Amino acid sequence: DTLARGAIVAPRRSARDFTMSWTWDSFAKGAADAAETTRLVAIKGAKQAEIMYKERNITSTTQQFGVDCFAAMEANDQARAASLFAAAKREVDAYRADIAQLNREIDGVNVEIENVGREDAASAAPPVVRATPPNARGASLQDL
């Protein structure tokens, strides 16, 4: 009776509204996951580039050692050759330690990449959606 006299009632949501909401949430989560994966792949690429740089430094250091040591050996200067070797070994060992650390970091990034989009059952939270659905005025993909 009250409804017939003009009481204000919240409109019922249709199945289409639920589908649109789910679709938008799914799209937003997918876009966020893609952005996170892209960020992690960029970090991994930067670390791989740093490894390549350090490996080139190792090659350069050992080549320079060979040039310097050859002159010392030719002059029969064993003390100088040993000193050159110790210095080159310290430098190469430092590069190798850096490379080992970078490889461990890459392994960690790989694990993060594998886990993008997965939610832990204990800490499952809905994705944070900062954009408005496409049917809202002024929304764009840049809002994500």
FIFIKOL-86449 format. One record per residue: residue in three letters; x, z, y of N, C-alpha, C in turn. Coordinates in pm, 1 decimal, padded with zeros to 6 digits. Each point is the difference from the previous one (the first is absolute). Layout:
BEGIN
> ALA | X | Z | Y | X | Z | Y | X | Z | Y;
...
***
This chain:
BEGIN
> ASP | 00082.0 | 00000.0 | -00117.8 | -00082.0 | 00000.0 | 00117.8 | 00087.5 | 00000.0 | 00125.6;
> THR | 00102.2 | 00081.4 | 00000.5 | 00088.2 | 00005.5 | 00115.3 | 00073.6 | -00132.2 | 00017.8;
> LEU | 00036.0 | -00062.3 | -00108.6 | 00070.8 | -00126.7 | 00008.5 | -00087.6 | -00107.9 | 00063.3;
> ALA | -00126.6 | 00004.6 | -00027.7 | -00090.5 | -00100.7 | 00053.4 | -00019.2 | 00014.5 | 00150.3;
> ARG | 00022.7 | 00116.3 | 00054.6 | -00022.4 | 00022.9 | 00142.5 | 00122.3 | -00028.2 | 00086.2;
> GLY | 00102.0 | -00064.0 | -00055.4 | 00113.2 | -00041.9 | 00083.1 | 00118.9 | 00094.7 | -00002.5;
> ALA | 00009.8 | 00083.0 | -00102.8 | 00117.4 | 00086.7 | -00010.3 | 00124.1 | -00087.2 | -00016.3;
> ILE | 00109.6 | 00045.1 | 00052.3 | 00124.6 | -00075.9 | -00008.3 | 00065.5 | 00030.9 | -00133.7;
> VAL | 00021.7 | -00103.2 | -00075.0 | 00059.3 | 00012.4 | -00132.6 | 00123.1 | -00089.9 | -00004.9;
> ALA | 00104.7 | 00049.6 | -00055.0 | 00121.9 | -00082.2 | -00013.2 | -00030.7 | -00119.7 | -00088.1;
> PRO | 00047.4 | -00116.3 | 00039.7 | -00027.8 | -00118.9 | -00081.2 | 00070.0 | 00010.7 | -00135.2;
> ARG | -00064.6 | -00051.9 | -00099.5 | 00059.2 | 00000.4 | -00134.1 | 00107.8 | -00106.5 | -00004.3;
> ARG | 00105.8 | 00032.4 | -00068.3 | 00107.3 | -00098.5 | -00015.2 | -00032.8 | -00087.4 | -00119.4;
> SER | 00014.3 | -00125.3 | 00018.8 | -00028.8 | -00093.4 | -00107.9 | 00121.1 | -00011.8 | -00091.8;
> ALA | -00018.1 | -00060.1 | -00112.7 | 00109.6 | -00024.4 | -00093.6 | 00105.6 | -00086.3 | 00066.1;
> ARG | -00040.1 | -00090.8 | 00087.9 | 00094.0 | -00087.5 | 00070.3 | 00091.8 | 00082.9 | 00090.3;
> ASP | -00055.7 | 00101.8 | 00069.1 | 00081.3 | 00084.8 | 00086.2 | 00107.1 | 00072.0 | -00080.6;
> PHE | -00036.8 | 00051.8 | -00117.4 | 00098.3 | 00068.1 | -00083.8 | 00106.7 | -00097.4 | -00047.2;
> THR | -00039.8 | -00120.5 | -00036.7 | 00094.5 | -00100.6 | -00045.8 | 00095.3 | -00038.2 | 00112.1;
> MET | -00052.3 | -00020.4 | 00120.3 | 00085.0 | -00035.4 | 00114.2 | 00098.1 | 00112.1 | 00030.0;
> SER | -00049.0 | 00123.2 | -00005.0 | 00086.7 | 00113.6 | 00026.0 | 00110.6 | 00007.4 | -00104.9;
> TRP | -00037.9 | -00013.9 | -00126.0 | 00099.3 | 00004.8 | -00106.5 | 00098.4 | -00115.1 | 00014.6;
> THR | -00049.3 | -00117.9 | 00030.3 | 00086.1 | -00116.6 | 00014.3 | 00097.2 | 00020.2 | 00114.5;
> TRP | -00046.8 | 00049.5 | 00112.4 | 00089.2 | 00021.9 | 00114.0 | 00103.4 | 00106.7 | -00032.2;
> ASP | -00043.0 | 00109.2 | -00061.6 | 00094.9 | 00104.8 | -00037.7 | 00103.9 | -00055.0 | -00096.6;
> SER | -00044.0 | -00079.8 | -00093.7 | 00090.7 | -00060.1 | -00096.2 | 00098.4 | -00093.3 | 00069.3;
> PHE | -00050.0 | -00080.8 | 00092.9 | 00085.4 | -00091.2 | 00075.0 | 00102.0 | 00078.6 | 00082.6;
> ALA | -00046.3 | 00102.9 | 00068.9 | 00089.1 | 00079.7 | 00084.6 | 00107.0 | 00068.0 | -00083.8;
> LYS | -00037.4 | 00053.5 | -00116.5 | 00097.6 | 00064.5 | -00086.8 | 00100.2 | -00102.3 | -00051.6;
> GLY | -00048.8 | -00118.0 | -00037.7 | 00089.5 | -00105.4 | -00046.7 | 00097.8 | -00042.5 | 00107.3;
> ALA | -00047.7 | -00011.5 | 00123.2 | 00087.7 | -00038.0 | 00110.9 | 00103.3 | 00109.3 | 00027.0;
> ALA | -00043.3 | 00125.2 | -00005.3 | 00093.7 | 00110.8 | 00020.6 | 00104.3 | 00003.9 | -00111.4;
> ASP | -00042.5 | -00023.2 | -00123.2 | 00094.1 | -00003.0 | -00112.3 | 00099.2 | -00115.4 | 00015.1;
> ALA | -00048.9 | -00115.0 | 00044.1 | 00088.1 | -00115.3 | 00019.8 | 00101.8 | 00028.2 | 00110.4;
> ALA | -00044.3 | 00064.6 | 00106.0 | 00091.5 | 00034.6 | 00109.9 | 00105.9 | 00099.0 | -00047.2;
> GLU | -00040.0 | 00099.0 | -00078.0 | 00094.7 | 00098.8 | -00051.4 | 00099.9 | -00065.5 | -00095.1;
> THR | -00047.8 | -00088.8 | -00085.9 | 00089.1 | -00070.2 | -00092.1 | 00099.6 | -00084.9 | 00078.2;
> THR | -00046.6 | -00067.6 | 00101.5 | 00088.4 | -00082.6 | 00083.2 | 00106.8 | 00086.1 | 00066.2;
> ARG | -00039.7 | 00115.4 | 00050.9 | 00095.2 | 00091.1 | 00063.5 | 00106.4 | 00044.7 | -00099.9;
> LEU | -00043.7 | 00036.6 | -00119.6 | 00093.7 | 00047.6 | -00101.5 | 00092.7 | -00111.5 | -00048.2;
> VAL | -00052.1 | -00120.9 | -00014.5 | 00083.5 | -00113.5 | -00042.2 | 00104.6 | -00030.1 | 00108.0;
> ALA | -00036.7 | 00014.5 | 00126.6 | 00096.0 | -00020.4 | 00108.6 | 00110.6 | 00105.0 | -00005.1;
> ILE | -00035.6 | 00123.9 | -00026.9 | 00099.7 | 00107.0 | -00012.3 | 00093.7 | -00031.2 | -00116.6;
> LYS | -00057.9 | -00041.4 | -00111.8 | 00079.9 | -00034.0 | -00117.6 | 00095.6 | -00114.9 | 00032.0;
> GLY | -00049.5 | -00101.5 | 00068.3 | 00084.6 | -00113.9 | 00037.3 | 00114.9 | 00041.3 | 00091.0;
> ALA | -00027.0 | 00090.2 | 00094.1 | 00104.5 | 00048.2 | 00090.1 | 00107.2 | 00076.0 | -00078.1;
> LYS | -00042.1 | 00079.3 | -00095.2 | 00096.4 | 00075.6 | -00081.7 | 00081.8 | -00094.3 | -00088.2;
> GLN | -00064.4 | -00104.1 | -00053.8 | 00072.2 | -00097.6 | -00081.0 | 00101.8 | -00075.9 | 00085.9;
> ALA | -00036.6 | -00031.1 | 00122.9 | 00093.4 | -00067.3 | 00091.0 | 00118.2 | 00090.8 | 00031.7;
> GLU | -00027.7 | 00127.9 | 00016.4 | 00108.6 | 00095.4 | 00027.0 | 00093.9 | 00009.5 | -00119.5;
> ILE | -00055.1 | -00004.8 | -00120.4 | 00083.9 | 00000.2 | -00121.1 | 00089.3 | -00122.9 | -00002.0;
> MET | -00056.9 | -00115.9 | 00030.7 | 00080.1 | -00122.7 | 00001.6 | 00112.3 | 00009.3 | 00103.2;
> TYR | -00029.1 | 00058.2 | 00115.6 | 00100.5 | 00018.0 | 00104.1 | 00113.5 | 00090.8 | -00049.7;
> LYS | -00036.1 | 00108.2 | -00065.9 | 00101.3 | 00092.6 | -00050.7 | 00081.4 | -00063.3 | -00112.6;
> GLU | -00066.1 | -00081.6 | -00082.9 | 00074.3 | -00070.3 | -00105.6 | 00098.8 | -00098.8 | 00060.0;
> ARG | -00038.0 | -00067.0 | 00108.7 | 00094.5 | -00089.1 | 00069.1 | 00116.3 | 00079.5 | 00057.4;
> ASN | -00029.1 | 00119.6 | 00050.4 | 00107.3 | 00085.2 | 00052.5 | 00096.3 | 00041.1 | -00110.9;
> ILE | -00053.1 | 00026.3 | -00119.0 | 00086.4 | 00032.9 | -00113.9 | 00091.3 | -00117.7 | -00030.6;
> THR | -00056.2 | -00119.0 | -00006.1 | 00079.2 | -00120.3 | -00027.6 | 00106.3 | -00019.7 | 00106.8;
> SER | -00038.2 | 00015.4 | 00124.8 | 00094.6 | -00016.1 | 00111.0 | 00111.4 | 00104.1 | -00007.0;
> THR | -00036.7 | 00122.9 | -00029.8 | 00099.3 | 00107.9 | -00008.8 | 00098.8 | -00025.9 | -00113.5;
> THR | -00050.9 | -00040.8 | -00115.5 | 00090.4 | -00024.7 | -00113.7 | 00087.3 | -00123.0 | 00024.8;
> GLN | -00054.0 | -00100.9 | 00066.9 | 00082.5 | -00116.4 | 00032.9 | 00110.5 | 00037.5 | 00097.3;
> GLN | -00035.3 | 00076.7 | 00102.8 | 00101.8 | 00042.5 | 00097.0 | 00104.0 | 00089.9 | -00066.7;
> PHE | -00045.8 | 00084.9 | -00092.7 | 00094.5 | 00082.6 | -00074.9 | 00099.5 | -00088.6 | -00075.5;
> GLY | -00051.2 | -00104.1 | -00064.5 | 00087.3 | -00090.2 | -00073.7 | 00104.8 | -00063.9 | 00089.1;
> VAL | -00040.7 | -00044.0 | 00117.3 | 00093.4 | -00062.2 | 00094.0 | 00104.2 | 00101.4 | 00044.9;
> ASP | -00045.3 | 00117.1 | 00041.7 | 00092.1 | 00103.5 | 00050.0 | 00089.4 | 00053.4 | -00110.7;
> CYS | -00057.8 | 00021.1 | -00117.7 | 00075.9 | 00057.0 | -00110.3 | 00105.0 | -00099.5 | -00051.5;
> PHE | -00034.0 | -00127.8 | -00000.8 | 00095.9 | -00099.6 | -00046.4 | 00127.3 | 00006.9 | 00083.9;
> ALA | -00017.0 | 00010.2 | 00131.1 | 00117.0 | 00009.1 | 00088.1 | 00080.1 | 00126.0 | -00029.4;
> ALA | -00068.7 | 00111.1 | -00023.9 | 00069.9 | 00125.6 | -00030.6 | 00070.8 | -00009.6 | -00134.4;
> MET | -00065.2 | -00060.7 | -00098.4 | 00061.9 | -00013.9 | -00132.5 | 00118.2 | -00095.9 | 00005.1;
> GLU | -00014.2 | -00104.9 | 00077.7 | 00109.2 | -00096.9 | 00013.3 | 00122.6 | 00066.0 | 00061.9;
> ALA | -00024.0 | 00093.3 | 00091.8 | 00109.0 | 00073.3 | 00063.7 | 00043.8 | 00118.9 | -00084.7;
> ASN | -00061.5 | 00016.3 | -00118.2 | 00030.2 | 00110.7 | -00091.3 | -00023.7 | 00135.6 | 00067.2;
> ASP | -00104.5 | 00006.3 | 00079.4 | -00036.4 | 00123.1 | 00070.9 | -00116.9 | 00065.0 | -00074.6;
> GLN | 00031.7 | 00076.6 | -00104.8 | -00100.8 | 00062.3 | -00084.7 | -00083.9 | 00103.0 | 00077.0;
> ALA | 00062.9 | 00071.9 | 00091.7 | -00072.3 | 00101.9 | 00076.7 | -00107.1 | -00065.7 | 00086.9;
> ARG | 00036.2 | -00111.2 | 00063.4 | -00097.2 | -00071.5 | 00083.9 | -00112.9 | -00057.7 | -00085.3;
> ALA | 00034.4 | -00055.0 | -00117.7 | -00100.8 | -00056.1 | -00089.4 | -00097.7 | 00109.8 | -00045.2;
> ALA | 00051.5 | 00116.4 | -00033.8 | -00085.5 | 00111.7 | -00042.6 | -00088.8 | 00047.2 | 00114.2;
> SER | 00055.5 | 00003.3 | 00119.7 | -00077.0 | 00040.4 | 00117.8 | -00112.1 | -00100.6 | 00028.3;
> LEU | 00031.6 | -00128.5 | -00009.5 | -00100.7 | -00103.8 | 00020.9 | -00110.7 | 00010.1 | -00104.6;
> PHE | 00039.8 | 00024.9 | -00125.8 | -00098.7 | 00012.7 | -00106.4 | -00092.0 | 00119.3 | 00025.2;
> ALA | 00056.8 | 00113.6 | 00037.8 | -00079.9 | 00120.7 | 00023.7 | -00101.5 | -00023.5 | 00113.2;
> ALA | 00045.8 | -00066.0 | 00106.3 | -00089.7 | -00026.1 | 00112.9 | -00111.0 | -00097.0 | -00040.2;
> ALA | 00035.2 | -00105.5 | -00070.9 | -00099.9 | -00098.6 | -00042.8 | -00098.1 | 00063.5 | -00097.7;
> LYS | 00050.1 | 00082.4 | -00092.7 | -00087.2 | 00064.3 | -00098.3 | -00098.6 | 00093.6 | 00069.0;
> ARG | 00045.8 | 00076.7 | 00098.6 | -00090.6 | 00088.9 | 00074.8 | -00111.9 | -00081.0 | 00065.8;
> GLU | 00037.2 | -00111.7 | 00060.8 | -00098.0 | -00083.5 | 00069.4 | -00100.3 | -00061.4 | -00099.2;
> VAL | 00051.9 | -00053.1 | -00111.1 | -00086.3 | -00061.0 | -00101.7 | -00090.8 | 00105.3 | -00062.9;
> ASP | 00054.0 | 00117.4 | -00029.0 | -00082.0 | 00107.2 | -00058.2 | -00113.3 | 00041.6 | 00094.8;
> ALA | 00027.9 | 00001.9 | 00130.0 | -00103.7 | 00034.7 | 00098.1 | -00109.8 | -00106.8 | -00000.4;
> TYR | 00039.5 | -00126.5 | -00005.2 | -00099.5 | -00107.8 | -00007.0 | -00082.4 | 00010.6 | -00128.6;
> ARG | 00065.3 | 00028.4 | -00110.4 | -00071.8 | 00011.4 | -00127.7 | -00097.7 | 00116.8 | 00001.0;
> ALA | 00038.5 | 00110.3 | 00062.4 | -00090.6 | 00114.8 | 00011.0 | -00121.5 | -00037.1 | 00085.4;
> ASP | 00024.8 | -00072.8 | 00109.2 | -00111.0 | -00045.3 | 00084.2 | -00092.9 | -00092.2 | -00078.8;
> ILE | 00057.5 | -00090.1 | -00079.1 | -00080.3 | -00093.1 | -00079.7 | -00083.1 | 00076.2 | -00103.1;
> ALA | 00059.7 | 00099.8 | -00063.6 | -00074.1 | 00079.7 | -00098.2 | -00117.8 | 00071.4 | 00067.1;
> GLN | 00022.5 | 00054.3 | 00120.0 | -00108.0 | 00067.4 | 00073.4 | -00109.4 | -00100.2 | 00037.1;
> LEU | 00038.6 | -00116.9 | 00046.8 | -00098.6 | -00102.4 | 00035.1 | -00080.1 | -00043.3 | -00122.6;
> ASN | 00065.1 | -00012.0 | -00115.1 | -00072.4 | -00036.1 | -00122.6 | -00101.2 | 00107.2 | -00038.2;
> ARG | 00036.0 | 00128.0 | 00018.3 | -00095.6 | 00107.4 | -00026.3 | -00118.9 | -00009.0 | 00096.0;
> GLU | 00028.2 | -00031.8 | 00126.5 | -00107.3 | -00014.3 | 00098.1 | -00090.1 | -00118.5 | -00036.1;
> ILE | 00059.6 | -00109.3 | -00045.9 | -00078.8 | -00116.6 | -00041.3 | -00088.3 | 00036.4 | -00118.9;
> ASP | 00053.8 | 00077.7 | -00093.2 | -00082.0 | 00044.2 | -00113.6 | -00120.7 | 00079.2 | 00048.6;
> GLY | 00019.9 | 00085.2 | 00099.4 | -00109.9 | 00077.1 | 00057.1 | -00102.4 | -00089.6 | 00068.4;
> VAL | 00048.3 | -00101.0 | 00071.7 | -00091.0 | -00094.3 | 00066.3 | -00078.2 | -00078.0 | -00104.8;
> ASN | 00066.0 | -00038.4 | -00110.6 | -00069.9 | -00071.9 | -00107.4 | -00114.5 | 00083.3 | -00056.7;
> VAL | 00023.6 | 00129.6 | -00015.5 | -00105.8 | 00089.1 | -00049.4 | -00114.7 | 00004.6 | 00101.0;
> GLU | 00034.8 | 00008.3 | 00129.3 | -00104.2 | 00000.7 | 00102.9 | -00080.5 | -00129.9 | -00002.3;
> ILE | 00069.9 | -00112.8 | -00018.1 | -00068.8 | -00129.7 | -00005.2 | -00097.7 | -00002.6 | -00117.3;
> GLU | 00044.3 | 00049.9 | -00115.0 | -00087.1 | 00002.3 | -00117.8 | -00122.8 | 00088.2 | 00021.7;
> ASN | 00013.5 | 00102.2 | 00083.1 | -00109.7 | 00095.4 | 00019.6 | -00090.3 | -00032.4 | 00118.5;
> VAL | 00028.8 | -00106.4 | 00072.4 | -00086.5 | -00036.6 | 00112.2 | -00139.2 | -00031.0 | -00054.0;
> GLY | -00098.3 | 00060.7 | 00059.7 | -00138.1 | -00024.5 | -00040.2 | -00049.7 | 00091.2 | -00109.4;
> ARG | 00091.1 | 00070.2 | -00062.4 | -00043.3 | 00095.2 | -00103.2 | -00025.5 | 00133.0 | 00066.1;
> GLU | -00105.6 | 00064.8 | -00044.4 | -00032.4 | 00130.8 | 00055.0 | 00011.8 | 00104.5 | -00108.9;
> ASP | 00059.8 | 00108.7 | 00032.8 | 00008.9 | 00113.7 | -00091.1 | -00137.9 | 00064.7 | -00007.2;
> ALA | -00046.7 | 00026.0 | -00118.6 | -00134.8 | 00055.9 | -00017.1 | -00015.4 | 00132.8 | 00074.2;
> ALA | 00106.3 | 00078.7 | 00007.4 | -00009.1 | 00130.4 | 00065.6 | -00005.5 | -00013.3 | 00151.7;
> SER | 00061.5 | -00104.3 | 00053.7 | 00004.7 | -00012.0 | 00145.4 | -00068.5 | -00126.3 | 00048.7;
> ALA | -00094.1 | -00049.3 | -00077.2 | -00068.8 | -00123.0 | 00038.8 | -00077.3 | 00022.2 | 00129.3;
> ALA | 00028.3 | -00084.2 | 00095.3 | -00069.2 | 00006.1 | 00127.6 | -00040.4 | -00141.5 | 00036.1;
> PRO | -00111.8 | -00014.3 | 00068.3 | -00040.5 | -00134.9 | 00037.9 | 00102.1 | -00060.6 | 00095.3;
> PRO | 00015.5 | -00131.4 | -00002.0 | 00097.2 | -00062.4 | 00089.1 | -00041.0 | 00020.2 | 00145.6;
> VAL | 00098.3 | 00010.9 | 00084.8 | -00025.9 | 00012.7 | 00141.9 | -00023.4 | -00140.3 | 00053.9;
> VAL | -00119.9 | -00023.6 | 00049.0 | -00034.6 | -00131.2 | 00052.7 | -00010.7 | 00013.9 | 00150.5;
> ARG | 00089.0 | -00069.3 | 00071.8 | 00000.2 | 00010.3 | 00144.7 | -00074.9 | -00115.4 | 00065.1;
> ALA | -00041.2 | -00094.3 | -00078.3 | -00068.7 | -00116.2 | 00055.7 | -00150.0 | 00012.9 | -00019.1;
> THR | -00071.4 | -00078.0 | 00074.1 | -00144.4 | -00004.7 | -00017.1 | -00032.8 | -00120.3 | -00086.5;
> PRO | -00113.0 | 00002.5 | -00068.5 | -00036.0 | -00113.8 | -00084.6 | -00007.1 | -00128.8 | 00081.7;
> PRO | 00017.7 | -00115.5 | -00065.7 | 00003.4 | -00125.8 | 00073.3 | -00128.5 | -00032.6 | 00074.2;
> ASN | -00111.4 | 00060.6 | -00038.4 | -00124.2 | -00032.0 | 00070.0 | -00012.5 | 00077.9 | 00130.9;
> ALA | 00093.6 | 00091.0 | 00024.8 | -00002.1 | 00073.8 | 00126.4 | 00065.8 | -00086.7 | 00107.9;
> ARG | -00044.0 | 00017.8 | 00121.2 | 00050.2 | -00083.1 | 00109.6 | 00146.6 | 00028.5 | 00030.1;
> GLY | 00079.0 | -00103.4 | 00015.4 | 00138.0 | 00013.8 | 00043.1 | 00098.1 | 00038.5 | -00108.7;
> ALA | -00039.3 | 00007.8 | -00124.8 | 00090.5 | 00039.1 | -00107.5 | 00085.2 | -00119.4 | -00040.7;
> SER | 00122.8 | 00028.7 | -00038.8 | 00087.9 | -00104.7 | -00050.7 | 00092.3 | 00061.1 | -00104.7;
> LEU | 00072.8 | -00083.3 | -00069.2 | 00093.4 | 00049.5 | -00101.7 | 00113.2 | 00079.6 | 00063.7;
> GLN | 00026.9 | -00022.5 | 00128.6 | 00105.1 | 00074.6 | 00067.4 | -00037.1 | 00146.2 | 00015.3;
> ASP | -00127.8 | 00032.7 | -00013.5 | -00043.3 | 00139.3 | 00010.4 | 00047.1 | 00083.2 | -00117.1;
> LEU | 00036.6 | -00066.8 | -00109.5 | 00044.4 | 00072.5 | -00118.2 | 00129.6 | 00061.4 | 00033.6;
***
